């Protein structure tokens, strides 16, 4: 039982967790009532207005309306069986106005009560049963079937009883209902089962995966003296093959020949499926090639699917191209399987081409095809195309299902586009689909990714209110969000909650918690949790070892990290690149560069490919030690092994060259980066700017600023701090003042705060005028960064003067926002 309200995890008011104030409540409730009361259109609609986070939380608060659900709020007297019985006694009762009004509230319970009424005529009962079965949204269940079956048998209407019994078999919607049907059949001894009845019952059981019950019914068929036919055996072969019980499927296949019958295309197709289910695609191919009868579209599609799942896509397409030789046209399922495989193998262009070919050949995509396309495009971050395909699906009259909506919602959430995801979810609710566990998980994951973990916690409450059970994905997403934000204790409370609710954490759960503890410096707790994993039944994998080894290294406990590494190898848990990188980094920081290089060689010998991080750690250590030549050799080794250096690797060399005053070398390396297509980032540009400023080449520094802005990489407050600091230093030197800038430590936040304390308005104006001079026109982001610097000091006089001198439209609005922020801090 999910019992705990998640709001207990925080000392914050629930209204803050939901991102709204208490006054928002009535307005949101009213909006929610309007949405839930909206008439459901005949075709899907898209939400016309964007929804916001607080709308999302309220929209998910209550279950959406279900147009197919029969109301339970009608007057009980109007729903009573006596009222129905009274109407049934009237001539032309089907046209009775009272029955038309009553039909909206009739349930299977009422039907069963009427059919169990002793004086009811069997013919009238059959007519009433058929009439209720034709009502929109109504489905007869075991109870109504059983009541009518009993009545018909009592009156010896055996032909009608057999028809109703077949209908009862086909209506089974759950394993529990199927078992009740079996009990009814076995208790009705006066009505023998024919082979057709047995086959229909076996099909119903197969559809629900009830293999044990199938064996029992098959045994009862044999005991009855009836002879199974090919349809019987095909049902048994298919059910067990589909479940991966290939040996038993082959046993029933052998019975076909023993009974003097001939297997058909359905038999062989089931055997092909069985081999695919146990990942024996070669065995499936042998059966396919040796079939004595003509293969059909289903046979081809089953084997194509098996090949695709085995990653043998080229063979699958070779089979697809052969379908025409046997007059087999690819079905919508065939195309969908191939498109899915292409997306899974990152061959997106080929997938889109095949999708177009599918429509060109006159095979209309169904909702599953569109869902695969939408999901594939979202995973490739092509959300605009995914949205276009979704719209095309609706325009073609294909009704979207929960999976299609969730695919688009997931795409938006993973890109942090929560507002767009909310709009899709609103459309989903309006079209009668409930947000399920997957929907909530997607929003929770998206919120956590956007660092809005409090709002994600609010969604956990909404799940509980809806009666949905948070699963491992839910809790892991929330734990990851809390750990990333540094709320380790809240993450552990979530662990306690999930354990109480019967959800067991996995390796990913504990790796996140151990990593968070290590990053907080709580190493004793991390070690304790790590040592308790065996008792919890969690197998320590390379990820858990990796975070623990990394934590020990960062804590300076290289010996403990090495012991863990040895234990890992002893337990046949292969170290990956993350583990080696952590150890190499730890050794380099301890000044043990030679040991780090030895570990690199061991890494290669074990078949673990070094990545850019591996080489960058070693290069950084060498450069800091002044070993330029050795660092360059490692860079060449990196390139020779086809591990392309990334922007971080190159920036290390640029920083080293700048610190040595070798600025031309730094610029030439920047040209190499551009030639290789490595995009320079903020740190690279800032390193060059700082190098030029320190060398006194201010014009070159502004040239880099211009290159930076032209490339779309906006300078931030740290970048401008370098230039403003230079002008502050220059001003103080010109006025014969003591230099308070040169001694400032710029490595941390305190350094920037100290710098901005020395800055005057003249320094900022000098910076702005020089920017204009060198063609780097200040923009809104420039002013935002500079205001951010002034806010570090919170000097109201400077901020006010600065804004008066540069008061232009948006800048004035930004200043007001800044002043408001400072007021909040001050209060």
N, C-alpha and C positions, 0 to 999 in steps of 0.2 A: 504494500500500500504506500503510495507516494503521499507523505504526510506533512512534510515541512515546507512552510512558505519561505522562499528564498530571501525575502526581505530581512530575515533574521541574520543573514550573513553580514549585513552592514549596519552601522550606526547612523546611516543617513536616512532621512525621510524617504518614504516610497515615492513621493512626488518628484524628488530629485533623481531617483533611479530611473523614473520614466521620462525624464527630460521635460517636465512640465510643472506648472504651479498648480496649487489646489483650485484656483479660479478657472483653470482650463476644463475642469471636470464636466460641468453641465453642458458646455458648448460641444465637447467631444461626444458626450452621450447622445446629444440630439443628432449630431451628424451620423453617429453609428446607427441610430434608429432609422434614419432616412435610408441609409445604405441597405440595412437588413430588410426594410420594407419595400424595396424597389421591386417592381414587377420584372420577372425574368424574361428577357427577350427570346424570340425563337432562334436567333442566331447569336454567336458570341459577339460581345462588344468589348472595346477597349475603354479603360477609364479615361474620361475626357479631361480630368484635371489632375495635376501632380499632387501626390500626398506626401506628407512630411513624417519625420520619425515619430512624433507624438500621435499622428494619425495611424501609423503602423501599429503602435502598441495598443491603441484602442480598437482598431479594426480586428486585431487578433484576440481581443479579450473574450468575446462570446462566439459560440458556433454560428456560422453563417446560415442563412435560410436554406432549407432543402425542399425544392419544389415537389419532389416525389414522396416526401414524408407525409403520411396521413395524420391529420390533426387528432390529438387526444383531448381537445378542449370542448368538443361538442357536448350537447346535453346528453347525459347518460341514458335518459328514457328513450331518446330517439335512436340510440344505438342498440337497444336491447333486442335479443332474439325474438321476444314476443311481438315487437313491432314489425320485424321482418316477416315473421310467420303470418301475421295479420294481412300484410300486403300480398303475400304469396297466395292467399286464398281468393283474391280478387281476379276477375277475368282480365285478360291482357295485362297481367301484373308488370310486365317489362316496361309498359308505357305509363305506369302510374306516376304522377308528379311527385308523390311523397317518396317513392323509391329513388327518383332522380336526385332529390335533395339529400337523401340518406346515403347515397352511394359514395360520397366523398369521405365518409367516416367509417365505412365497413372495413373490418380487419379479418384475418383468418380465424381469430378467436370467435368472432360473431358467426362466421360461416360454419365453423365446427359445431357450435351450439345449435344452430338451426338444423344441420344435418343429423345431429344426434337426437332430434325430437322424434319420438316413436311414431306418431301418426303420419309422418311425411311420406308422400307417394314417391317411389323411386324415380319415376319419369320427371316429376317436378323437381326432385333433388338434383338430377342430372342437368336439367335446364338451368336451375339456379347456380349450380357449380360452374357451368360453362359461361353464364352471364357475368358472374363475379370475376372469372378469369380473364374476361375481355376488358375489364375496367383499367384505365390508364394507371400505371404504377403498381398494380396489384399482382401478387404472385402467390399461388397456392403453396402451402408448405406441407410438411408431413402430417400435421394435425388435421387439416381440412381434407387431404387425400384419404387419410385413415378413416375418418368419420364416414365419408361417402362409400369407401370400399366396404366397410362393415355393413352399411345399410343395403348395398347392392347384393352382397353375398347372402344376407339374411333373406332377401326376397328372390334369391336364385337368378338374379340378372347377371349371369356369369360372363357373357360376351362384353357387356359394358364394364364389368368389374375388371376384366383383363386389360381393357383400354385404360382405365383409371390407374391400374397398377403400373402399367408402362409409363404413364404420365408421372406417377409418384417417383419412379426410379430417376426419370430425367430431371425432375425438379430439385434433386438434392443439391444444396448450396454449401454444405459444410460437412466435415467428417462426422460431427455429432449427429446431424440430421440423417446422414447416410446410415449410420449405425441404428438409429431408431427405425428407419425404413426396413433394415434387415430384420430387426426384431418383429416388426409387424408381419413381414412376409412369412417368417418361420412360424408365427402363431396362427396364420390363416391356413389351416390344414385342408380345408374343404375346396381350395382352389389350387390345382396343380400348376406348376411352372413349366412353360414350354421352353424349347431351346432359344426362341426369340426373346422370351422374358429373361432367361439367364444371361444372354448376350447383352441385353440392354442394361441389366443390373451390373454386369462386369464392366461395361463402358462407364457407368456412373462412378463406380468405385475407382476405376483407373484414372478418371479425370481428377479425382481428389487425392490420388496417390496412396490409396489404402490397399497395399499389397498383401498384407496379412489376411484381410477380409476377402480379397480376390482368391487367394489360395483356398480359403474355406468354401466359398461359393462354387469354385471349380470342382472341388471334391464332392460337394452336394449334387452338382450336375451329373458327375459320373455315377454317384450312388443312386440317383433316381432312375438310372437305366437309359437315359437319353444320350444320344451320341453327339459330342461336340462337332461343329462344322468349322470350315476355314475361318469364318468370321470370329468364332470363339477363340481359336488358336491365335489368330492375328492380334486380337485384343490382348491376350496374355503375353505374347512375344513383345508387342509394342510397349506395354506398361512396364515390364521388367527391363527391357532394353533402355527405355527412357530414364529409368531409375539407376542405370549403371550396373544392374544385376545381369551381366551378360551371360554367365553360365546358366542361370535359370531360364533366361530368354531362349538360349539354344536348346534347352531341354524341351520346351514347348514346341520349338521349331522341329525337333526330331519326332515329336508326336504326330505331326502332320503326315509325314510319309508312312508312319506306322499305322495310321488310320486309313491309309489308301487314298489320301487327298494330295493335292498338288499345291505347293507354295505359290503365291502370286506376287505381284510387284509390291504390294503393301507389306508382305512378309519380309522380303529382301530389304526394303527401305528401312524397316524397323531394325534389322540386323546391322545395316550400315550405321544407323543412329546409335545403336548400342556400342559399337566399336569406337565411334567418335566420343561418346560419353566417357569411356575409360581411356581416352587419349591414345587409342591405337588407330591412328589415321591410315597407316599402311594396311592394316587388316580390313578397314572399311573400304579402302580402294580395291583390295582383292575381291571382296564380295561384289562391289559395284561392277568391276570388269568381267566377272564370271557369271553375272545374272543371266539365266536362260530365257528370261522374258524381257519385253521392251521396258526400258526405264522411263519414268515420267518426270514432270517438273519437280515434284517433291523429292524424288530420289536425288536428282542433281543438286537441289538446294541444300539437302541435309549434308551431303559430302562437301559441297562448297563451304558451308558453315564450319564443318570440322576442320577443313584445311585452313580457313581463315583463323580459327582459334589456335591452331598450331603454328601460326605465323607464316604459313606457306601460301602467301597471297598470289604469287605468280602462278602456281599450280591451280589455284582456285579460278583465276581468270582464264587459264587454258581450258579448264572444264566448262566454264561459262561460254566460251567461244564454240564449244562442241555441241551445245544444246540444240542448235538448229539442225544438226545432222540427223537427229532423231525426232525432228518435228516437235521439239519441246520449246515453248516460248518462256523466257524468263518471267517469273511472277514478281509481284511487288515485294514478296519476301526475299526472293533471290537478289534483287537490286539492293534492298535494305541491308542485307547481310554484307554484301560487297562494299557498299558505301561506308558502313560502320567500320569494316576492316581497314579501309583506306584512311579514315580519320584516325583510327587507333595507331596506325603506323606513320602518322604525321604527313601523309600524302594528300593534303587538303585539295590541291588543284585537281588531282585525278578524281577525287571524290565529287567535286562540283561538276566536272566534265561528265562523269557517269550519271549524276543526277539529271543533267540536261539530256543525256542520251536516253535515259529512262522515259522521260516525257515525250521525247521525239518518237519513240517506238510505240507510243500510245498506251503505255503502262502508267496509270495514274497513281501518284504517291498517296499513301494513307497517312494517318496520324503518326504511326511509328516511324515511317520514313522521314517525315518532316521533323520529328523529335530528334532523330539521329543527326540530321543536318544542323538543326538549331544548336544542339549540344556540342557538336564538333566545331562549329564556328565560334561558339562562346569560349571553348577551351583554347582556341587559337586567338582569342581576344579580338575577334572581328564582330563586335556587338551590333554595329549598324547593319551588317549583312544578315546577322541572325534575326534582328528585329524585322528586316524586310521579308525574310522567308516566313517568319511567323505571320506577318500581315498577309502574305500571299496565300498561306494555308487557310486563313479565315475567309479570304475573298473567294477561294475555290469551293467554299462550303464544307471544308473538312473541319469538324468540331475538335478543338484542342482538348486534350485530357490533362490530368494532374501532372503527368510526367513532362509534357511539353511546356506547360507553364513553369514547372520547377526548373527545367533546363535553362530557360531564359532568366528566371529569377536568380539562379545560381551564377550565371554569367555576369549579371550586373553586380551581384554582391561581391564576387571575387575581384572585381575591378573597383570596388568602393563606391559604386553608383547606386547607393541605397535608395535614393528618391525614385530612380527609374524602376528599381526592383519593386518598390512599394506600389507604383502605378500598375505594374503587371499583376501583382498580387490582388489589387483592388478589382481588376478585370476578372481575375480567376474567381474571386468570391461572388461577384455579380452574376457570373455564369454558372453558379451552383456548385462549384467545387470547393471543398473545405481545405484549408491549409493543414497539411499533415506534418508528421515528424520531420520529414525531409525539408519541407518549406521552412519550418522554424529553425532547423539546423543551418540552413543556408543563410538566413538573416542573422542568426547568432554569430556565425563565422564571419560574415561581412562586417557586422558591428565591431567585433573584436579586432578585425584587420584594420578598421578605421580608428582604433583606439577609443572606442565608445563602449567599453566593457560594462559600465553601469547600465546602459540601455539594453545590452545583451542579457544581463541578469534579469531585467524586467521582463524580457521575452520568456525566460524560464518560468516565471510566475504565470504568464499567460498560457503556457503549455499545460501546466498543472491544472489551471482553471478549466481548460477544455477537456480534461481527462486524457490527454496525450502523455505517454510515458517517455520522458527524456531517456535517450539511449547513450551508448558509449561515445558516439560522435558528438552529441550535445555537450556532455560533460568535458570531453577532451578539448573541445573548442573553447569553452569557458575557462578551463584550467590554463590553457595556453594563453588566452587573453589576460588573465589575472597575473600569470607569471611574467609575461612580457611587460606589463605595467609595473611590476615590482611588488604586487600584492600577494606575497607568498603565503601568508597566513590565511587569507581568504581562499586561495587555491586549495589549501589543506582542508578547509571547512567544506569545500565542494567535494573533495575526495571522501570525506566522512558522509556527506549526504548521498553520494552515489552508492557507497557501500551499504548504507541503510536501506536504500531503495532497490537493492539486489542487483546493481550493475557493477561488475567487477572491472577494476582498472586493468589496462594492458601495458605492454612494454612502453608504448608511446606516453601513456599517462605518467608513469614513474620516471621516465627519462626527462620529461619536462620539469617535474618537481625537483629532481636531483640537480638539474642544470640551474634552476632558479635559486636553490639553496647555495650552490657554489658561487653564483654571481653575486649573491648577497654576503659572501664571506662566511656563511654558516656551515663550515666544513664538517664539524662534528655531527651536526644533524644530517648532512648529506651522506656521510659515511654510515651513520646508523640506519638510514633508510635503505641505502645500497645493500647493507649486510642483512636486512630483513626480507629481501626480495625472495630468497629461496623458500622461506617460511610461508610467504604469501602465494607461492606457486607461480611466481613470475620468473621465467628464464631470462637470465641476463644476456642481452645480445650486444652486437658491436656498437649500437647507438648508446646504450646505457653505459657500457665501458668507456665509450668515447667522451661523454659529458663528464664522467667521473675523473678520467685521466686529465682532461682539460682543466677541470677544477683544481686538481692537485698541482698541476703545473703552474697555473696562475697564482696559486697560494705559495709557490716557491718550494713545494714538497716534491721535488723531482724524484727522490728515492721511492716515495710512496707511489708516484705515477708509474715508475718503471716496474715496481712489484705488481701493480695491477695489470700492466702490459704482459708480464711473464705469466701471470695467472690466466689471462685471456687466451694466450697462445696454448697453454697447457690444457685448457678446456675446449680446445679445437674451435674456438670462436675467432675467425679470421679478422685481423685488424684491417680497417679500411683506411682510405686517405685521410679522413678526419682524425683518426687516432694518431696516425703518424705525424700529421701536421701539428697536433697539440704537443706531442713529445718533442718534436724538432724545435718548435717555438719555445718551449720551456727550457730546453738545453741551450739554445742561442741566448736567451735572456740571462742565463746563468754564466754566460761567457764560454760555454763548452761547444764552440763551433765545430771542432773536429768530430765530437760525438754526434752532432747533428748531421754532418756529412756522412758519417758511417751509417747512421740510421736511414739516410736517403738511399745509400747503396743497398741496404738490407730490404728496404721497401721495394726497390726495383727487382731484386732477386726473388721476392715473394710474389711477384706478378701484380703488385699494386701500382697503378700508374700515378706518378706525381702530378698534381694539378697546379695551376698558377699560384695558389696559396703556398704550396710546399716550396717552390722556388723563390717566391717573394720573401718568405721568412728568412731564408738563407742569404739572399741578396741584401736584405735590409741589415742583417747582422754584419755582413762583410763591409758594406758601405759605411756603417757607423764606426767600424774599426779602421776605416781608411784603406781597406783592401779593394781598390777599384778594379785592379786587373783580375783578381779572382771572381769578383762579382760579375765582371763582364763575361768571364768564361762560363759561369753558371747560366747567364742569360743566353749565351750561344748554345749551351747544352739543352736548354729549355726549348729553343727554336728547333734544334736538330731532332728532338724527340716529338716534334709536331704539337707541342704544348705552347700555343701562342700566348705571349705576354699580354697581360691586360693593362688597363689604365693605371692600376695601383703599382704594378711592377715598374712601368716606365716613369711614373711620378717619383718613385724612390731615387732613381738615377738623376732625375732633374733636380730634386732637392739636394742631393749630394754635390752635383755640379755647381749649383747656386751657392751652396755654403763654402765651396772652394773658390768662388769667384769666376768659374769657367762658364760664363753666361752664353758664349757662342755655342759651346758644346750642348748646353741645355736647350737652346733654340733649335739646333740641328736635330736633336732627339725628338723635339716636338714635331718637326717636319716629318721624321720617320713615322711617328705615330699617325699623323694625318694620311701619309701615303699608304699605311697598312690598314686604314679604316678604323683605327682605334679612336673613339670619340673622347676628347679631353673633357674632364669633369671639373667641378668647382675647385677641388683641391689642387689639381695640376695648374690651373690658371693662377690661383692664389699663390702657389709656390714660386712661379715665375715673377709675379708682380712683386712679391716680397724680396726676391733676389735682386731685381732691378732697383727697387727703392733703397735697399741696403747699400747697393753699389753707387747710388746717386744718379742713376739713369731714369729720371722721372718721365721723360718723354716716351721711353720704351715701355715703361710701366703702363702709361695711358694707352699706348698702342695695343698692349695685351688686353686692357679693359675693353677697347673697341672690338677686338677680335672676339672676345668673350661674349659681349652683348650681341654682336652680329650673328654668332652661332646659336643664339637662343639660350645661352647659359647666363643667367642673371647674377651679377655680383651680390653677395650677401653682406650682412653687417660686419663679419670678420674681414672680408676683403676691403671694405671701405675703411675699416679701422686702421689697416696698414697705411693707407694714404693720408687719412686724417691725422694719424700719429706723426707721420713725416712732417706735415705742415705745422702741427703744433710744436714739434721739435725745432723746426726752422724759425718759427715766430719767436720762440723763447730765446733762441741763440741770437737773433737779430736785436732783441731788446736787452741782451746781456743778462737774461734770467737763468737761474739754475736749471739744468736739464732733468726733468722729472719723468721723461718718457723713456729714455734709453735704458733705464734700469728696470723697467716693468717686465714682469714675466708674462709673455703672451700665450703660454701653453694652456692656461686654464681660464675659467670664467672670471676669476678675480683679476687677472691681467687686463681683460677688456674693461672691467669696471674702473680699475685704476687709471687706464688710459683716458677714458671718457671724462674723468674728473679733471684732466688737464686741458681738455678741448674747449676752445672758445668759439663764438659764432663766426669770428673771422676765419678760423681754420675750415669750417664747413663751407663758407662762402667761397673761399679760395679753391676748395676741392670742386665745387660746382662750376666755377668759372673755368677752371682748367679742363674739366670734362667737356664743356662746350667748345673750348679752344681746340681740343684734339678730336672733335667730332663724335664724342660720346654723350649725346644729349641725355640729361637726366630724365627719368620716367617715374611713374608712380611707385615702382618697386625701389628705385633709388631713394626716394624720400621716405618710404616705409622703413628701409634699412637704417637710414640716418636717424630717423625719429626713434627707432628701436635702440640705437646707441645712446641717445640722450636720455631715454627712459631708464637705461641702466643706472644713470646717476640721479634721475628724477629731479633735475635742475629746472624748476618752473620758469625762471627768468630766461634762461637760454632757449628753452622750448618755445616760449611765447614770442621772443624776439625773432627766432628762426622762422616761425610760422608767419609772422607779419611780413617779413621780407619776401617769402615765397608763397604768399596766399593766392592760390589759384584753385578754383572749383573743388576738385576731388581732394586736393591737399588739405583744404580747410576741413572737409568732412573727416579726413583721416586724423587730423589733429584733435578734433572733438572726440573721436573714438579713443585716441591715446589718452587724452585728459580724463575721460571716464574711467579707463583702466587704471590710471594712476590714483584716481580718487578711491576706487575700490581697495587698492593695495594700502593706501594711506589710512583708510578707515579700519 
